[in-house]
Amino acid sequence: METMHTETQEYINGMAPGPLTREIPECMRNKYTLIQSIFDLTVTLLTAIGYLIQGIYRSLFRRTKKDLKGQIALITGGGGGLGSLIALRLARLGCVVVLWDINKQGLEDTVKLVKGIGGKCFGYVVDLAAREDIYRVADQVKREVGCVSLLVNNAGVVSGQLLLDTPDHLIQRTFDVNIIAHFWTVKAFIPDMIESNNGHIVTIASMAGHVGVPKLVDYCASKSAACGFHEALKVELESKGVDGVHTSLICPYFIRATGMFEEVQSRIVPQLNSNDVADRVVYAIRTNENVAVIPSYLRILLPFKWIVPWASVSEIIRSMVTDAMPGSPVPQADRKMQADVPKINGKVESRPMTLIPPARHDRHV
Ligand SMILES: NC(=O)c1ccc[n+]([C@@H]2O[C@H](COP(=O)([O-])OP(=O)(O)OC[C@H]3O[C@@H](n4cnc5c(N)ncnc54)[C@H](O)[C@@H]3O)[C@@H](O)[C@H]2O)c1
């Protein structure tokens, strides 16, 4: 066996300085690191306090809203639910709206609605679970419509079953649509935004990205990843000095009257009105807001999750959301009681994904 270099062995044993420490002159080693650390910490804290004061000032006094006229806005999942409501609002503000959805009928309906209010709108059928489809249609949009300057990553799916009852392909699809697709859409459109130093990436995540909920293990994990995606992308753009490309993270609680959580049993915090959420999203875009938690008072409660004992957190979550998906299949032990659950070849059928918008869409602008 090859014998380890003595210096390496001493470093591993903590008896000699490592390669980085060795770069600092011997006489300066201890003093330099301490003084430098204090200096760095002071500067960082003072800068952070400055931004804190600026943030408080901005939230107390009305923020200036940016003009979106003439911007090309692409909304994924724009063929239904929240996406279609955001589309109507952006069109009314003068954006050229591009909608992506897997649901052709929903897409055609929304394009008609947007055109009906005098908006300019283009619809493309895209499967966001397919990377090649995303890149192919992104090129088509660039050729046929122009450079996208506002990207709203809104499409989402939920499988809504207990983890062990969720088929692997639905878990995979939840991640493909709810987060992996964000990588491909951002990679497709952000280079033009960076080049022109003008753009905005909106990530529609969820409160479920901050709080775990039974029957939503894959959904919560994918939304948590979306929150991380937003934050890391934001810091990356800032570290590169790109100040004209903004990012916003939207974290709503359960919304009424979209296709996703129609039957959720939610208590304490009422379900949100889909029009209010769409208004809030557009406000966040126009004010370049970093994070919009909806309703906003939940933002104050979130840090308590890390402070209070876990039992309290769990109790609150389970009281608030008694059943996220009442219609979904129940655990193995309870299945015999569910005579009305649809079956294929004797197996309980998985809940269909939210690909078709519900009949009662509330599309007032
Ligand atoms: N509804 C809620 O309670 C709620 C709460 C918090 C966050 N959200 C998030 O808001 C976003 C919008 O949700 P919604 O309530 O409007 O749901 P929705 O089901 O009504 O709309 C989702 C849209 O995405 C489309 N879509 C799904 N899979 C797709 C795919 N593979 N390719 C292309 N399009 C696809 C659907 O066709 C649909 O039009 C989602 O990201 C969702 O996770 C929803």
The ligand as an SDF file (V2000), in Angstrom:
LIG
                    3D

 44 48  0  0  0  0  0  0  0  0999 V2000
  -54.8270   25.6570   -6.6890 N   0  0  0  0  0  0  0  0  0  0  0  0
  -54.2020   25.8520   -5.5640 C   0  0  0  0  0  0  0  0  0  0  0  0
  -54.7800   25.7170   -4.4860 O   0  0  0  0  0  0  0  0  0  0  0  0
  -52.7400   26.2460   -5.5830 C   0  0  0  0  0  0  0  0  0  0  0  0
  -52.1460   26.6620   -4.3790 C   0  0  0  0  0  0  0  0  0  0  0  0
  -50.8100   27.0260   -4.3860 C   0  0  0  0  0  0  0  0  0  0  0  0
  -50.0910   26.9740   -5.5600 C   0  0  0  0  0  0  0  0  0  0  0  0
  -50.6960   26.5600   -6.7100 N   0  0  0  0  0  0  0  0  0  0  0  0
  -49.8850   26.5020   -7.9240 C   0  0  0  0  0  0  0  0  0  0  0  0
  -50.3910   27.4170   -8.8740 O   0  0  0  0  0  0  0  0  0  0  0  0
  -50.1250   26.9390  -10.1820 C   0  0  0  0  0  0  0  0  0  0  0  0
  -51.4000   26.9640  -10.9910 C   0  0  0  0  0  0  0  0  0  0  0  0
  -52.2960   26.0390  -10.4150 O   0  0  0  0  0  0  0  0  0  0  0  0
  -53.8690   26.0190  -10.7050 P   0  0  0  0  0  0  0  0  0  0  0  0
  -54.5350   26.0350   -9.4120 O   0  0  0  0  0  0  0  0  0  0  0  0
  -54.2080   27.0480  -11.7110 O   0  0  0  0  0  0  0  0  0  0  0  0
  -53.9870   24.5420  -11.3030 O   0  0  0  0  0  0  0  0  0  0  0  0
  -54.7360   24.0510  -12.6180 P   0  0  0  0  0  0  0  0  0  0  0  0
  -54.6820   22.5780  -12.5540 O   0  0  0  0  0  0  0  0  0  0  0  0
  -56.0580   24.7060  -12.7340 O   0  0  0  0  0  0  0  0  0  0  0  0
  -53.7940   24.5970  -13.7810 O   0  0  0  0  0  0  0  0  0  0  0  0
  -52.5670   24.0170  -14.1020 C   0  0  0  0  0  0  0  0  0  0  0  0
  -52.3580   24.1370  -15.5980 C   0  0  0  0  0  0  0  0  0  0  0  0
  -51.1280   23.4800  -15.9150 O   0  0  0  0  0  0  0  0  0  0  0  0
  -51.3370   22.7000  -17.0750 C   0  0  0  0  0  0  0  0  0  0  0  0
  -50.4280   21.5590  -17.1330 N   0  0  0  0  0  0  0  0  0  0  0  0
  -50.3780   20.4990  -16.3200 C   0  0  0  0  0  0  0  0  0  0  0  0
  -49.4490   19.6280  -16.7370 N   0  0  0  0  0  0  0  0  0  0  0  0
  -48.8720   20.1650  -17.8280 C   0  0  0  0  0  0  0  0  0  0  0  0
  -47.8360   19.7430  -18.7220 C   0  0  0  0  0  0  0  0  0  0  0  0
  -47.2100   18.5790  -18.5780 N   0  0  0  0  0  0  0  0  0  0  0  0
  -47.5030   20.5440  -19.7430 N   0  0  0  0  0  0  0  0  0  0  0  0
  -48.1420   21.7130  -19.9350 C   0  0  0  0  0  0  0  0  0  0  0  0
  -49.1210   22.1760  -19.1390 N   0  0  0  0  0  0  0  0  0  0  0  0
  -49.4830   21.3980  -18.0910 C   0  0  0  0  0  0  0  0  0  0  0  0
  -52.7810   22.2230  -16.9520 C   0  0  0  0  0  0  0  0  0  0  0  0
  -53.3140   21.8090  -18.2100 O   0  0  0  0  0  0  0  0  0  0  0  0
  -53.4670   23.4450  -16.3950 C   0  0  0  0  0  0  0  0  0  0  0  0
  -53.9450   24.2880  -17.4080 O   0  0  0  0  0  0  0  0  0  0  0  0
  -49.5320   25.5470  -10.0150 C   0  0  0  0  0  0  0  0  0  0  0  0
  -48.1360   25.5990  -10.1180 O   0  0  0  0  0  0  0  0  0  0  0  0
  -49.9350   25.1710   -8.6230 C   0  0  0  0  0  0  0  0  0  0  0  0
  -49.0630   24.2240   -8.0530 O   0  0  0  0  0  0  0  0  0  0  0  0
  -52.0060   26.2010   -6.7480 C   0  0  0  0  0  0  0  0  0  0  0  0
  1  2  1  0
  2  3  2  0
  2  4  1  0
  4  5  1  0
  4 44  2  0
  5  6  2  0
  6  7  1  0
  7  8  2  0
  8  9  1  0
  8 44  1  0
  9 10  1  0
  9 42  1  0
 10 11  1  0
 11 12  1  0
 11 40  1  0
 12 13  1  0
 13 14  1  0
 14 15  2  0
 14 16  1  0
 14 17  1  0
 17 18  1  0
 18 19  2  0
 18 20  1  0
 18 21  1  0
 21 22  1  0
 22 23  1  0
 23 24  1  0
 23 38  1  0
 24 25  1  0
 25 26  1  0
 25 36  1  0
 26 27  1  0
 26 35  1  0
 27 28  2  0
 28 29  1  0
 29 30  1  0
 29 35  2  0
 30 31  1  0
 30 32  2  0
 32 33  1  0
 33 34  2  0
 34 35  1  0
 36 37  1  0
 36 38  1  0
 38 39  1  0
 40 41  1  0
 40 42  1  0
 42 43  1  0
M  CHG  2   8   1  16  -1
M  END
$$$$
